[in-house]
């Protein structure tokens, strides 16, 4: 893990972070403005699996899949999920590098805090597992097992937990960066 972190530290410079962040946000916005609304149009009264941060019950999963209908489920599979298989990888790498870059601006290079930069990797990993299980739920509907929904919901919850932790780390890293800038800013004395 230390070797991986050292390699990532070498890659975490402004231009790389900016390019990856831009790519990640482009895919996120494409999902937010195009594919998610398209799927939601078939089930306007029910939250999609991807948008249920606290998970979902078996009855909620059945309700969503029924409300989506054949066409909505097909669009979930063909429009939303392909984009959501690109996003977690970009999320993991771009936000890991962003945290490393941000931490490097205010924290000693030898600090163990840099290991927290791997939190987005966990968020991305659970997002991939969530997507795999959403596909399994859609493909097995209407013969959906409660166990399948429970596992899928757990992955959704874990994705949300690690994504939330990432945003807290981002805020803390940004605050440390600003504090360091303020603390090291030279004081001008007027004579």
N, C-alpha and C positions, 0 to 999 in steps of 0.2 A: 504494500500500500504506500510505503514511503517513496519507492521508486516512481510509482504512478503519480503521486503528488508532486514530486520534483519535475517530472516531465510536464505536467499541467501548469506548474508555476512558470515554466519557460514559454508556454503557449499563451498564457494569460496576460496579453498586453492589449492596449486600447483598441487597435484596429481589428484584431481577431474577435475580441469581445463584442465590439460594435456590429461587425458583420453577422456573427452568429445570433446576436440579440435581434437584429433586424429580420433575419430569416425566421427565427422562432416566432416573433410577433406577427409576421406576414401570414404564417400558417394559422396562428391563433385567431387572427382577425378573419381569415377565410372561413374558419369553422364558425366563429361567432356571428358573422354576418351572412353566411351562405348556407353551409351544410346543417348547422344546428337548427336555424329557423325553418329550413325545409322539412326536417324530420318533425320538429315541433308542430308544424302546421297540421299534421295528422293526429296529434294528441295534445291539443292546446291546454287541456286541463290537468295534465300529468307531467311531472318532471322526468326528463330523460335520465337514464342510468348515469351518464357522464356528469349530470348536473345535480346529483343527489349526494352532497358531501357527507351526510350522516348515514349513508347507506339506504337500503330499502328492504321491505319485507317481501315475502312470497306473494302475498295478495297485491301489493303495489306493482310487483314485476308482472304478474298476470294481467292486471288492469292496464298497464302501459302497453304490453304486447298486443292485447286485444284491441285497445283503442287505436294503435298504429295501423292495424289491418295489414293485409298482404303488401300493399303498395308502400306504406310507411316503413314496414320492416325491411323491404327491399332497398329503399332509399337509405335507411340507417346503415345497411350492409355495404351499399355501393358508393355512397357519397360521404357520410360522416366518418365511418370507421377507417377508410383508406387514409384520410387526412390525419385521423387520430393515431395512425401508426407511424406517421412522420413526426408528429409533434412531440411525443415523449422523448425520443432520442435527441431532438434539438433542445428540448427543455433541459434534459440532463446535462448535456455538454455545455450549452451556452450559459446556463445559470451556475454551473459548477465553476466555469472560468470567470464568470462575473464576480462570484463570491471571492475567489482567489485573488482576482485583480483588486477588488475593494479592500479585502483584508490586508493585502500587501501595502496599501497606502497608509495604514495606521497601526499595524501589528508587526512585531518582530518576525522575521522570516522563519525562525526556528520554533515558533509557537505551535502548540498542538491544536489550537483553534482552527488552523487550516484544514484539519480533518473534517470539520463540520461542513466544509464546502462539498462533501460528497452526498449531502442530504438530497439535492436535486436528482442524483442518480437513483436513490431509493424511490423518490416520487415518480420518476420516469419508469422504473422497473414495475412498480405497482400499477401504473397507468397501462402498460403493455398487458399485464396479467388481467386487469379489468377488461380491456378490449377483447382479449381472447375469450373471456367468459361471457361477455355480451354477445359475441358471435355464437358461442355455444348455446346461450339462452334463446336467441332468435332462431337458430337452426333447429332446436329441439322443440320449440313451441308448436303445438299446444301440450306436448308431453313433457312439461317442465318439472324437474324434480326440485323439491324444497332445498335439498343439499346444494345443488348447482347454484341456486339463487343466493343461498347463504354464503358460499365461497365468493361469488361475484361481488356481493355486497361488502364483504370483508375487504376485498381488494380495492373497491371504490373508497371505502372509509380510510384505508391505509394510504392511498394516493392523496386523499384530502389532508390527512394528518401531516404527511411529509411535505406537501405543497405549502401548508400553513407554516410549518417550521421554517421552510426556505424563506418565506416572506418576512418572518420575524428576524431571521438572520440577516436578510438584506437590509431591513430597517436598522438593525443594530450595527451592521457594518457601515452603513451610510452615516449613522450618527457618530460612530467612532472616527470616520473620515473627516466629517465636519469639525468635530471637537479637536482633532489633531491639527487641522488647518488653522483653526482659531488660536489654538495654544502656541503654534509655531510662527504665527504671523508677527512680523517685527512691529514693535510699538514706535510710532513716530512722535517725536517730541517737538513741539513748536517753541522756538526761542523768541 
